[in-house]
Amino acid sequence: MTDISPARRLASWLLFLSMLITVLMLWGGFVRISGSGLSIPDWPLINGSLLPPFSETGWQAVFDDYKTAYPALTDG
């Protein structure tokens, strides 16, 4: 059995973290460009709850709230 030096172990860990951060940044960019993040704009609480609505009517109610709030926050 071979022992891995602490420096090599640290380098491997830092490489893994760098790759993970890169993937996270790319994923965030995709969410931003695709507009997917607009479905839940008040992260981390989703409409005052920790979980999103699970029913079609719940999502429709949230969407109706967004449709009325958007013109009030922008020029229309």
Stockholm file with secondary structure:
# STOCKHOLM 1.0

chainA/1-76         MTDISPARRLASWLLFLSMLITVLMLWGGFVRISGSGLSIPDWPLINGSLLPPFSETGWQAVFDDYKTAYPALTDG
#=GR chainA/1-76 SS CCCCCHHHHHHHHHHHHHHHHHHHHHHHHHHHHHTGGGGSCSCSSBTTBSSCCCSHHHHHHHHHHHHHHHHHHSCC
#=GC SS_cons        CCCCCHHHHHHHHHHHHHHHHHHHHHHHHHHHHHTGGGGSCSCSSBTTBSSCCCSHHHHHHHHHHHHHHHHHHSCC
//
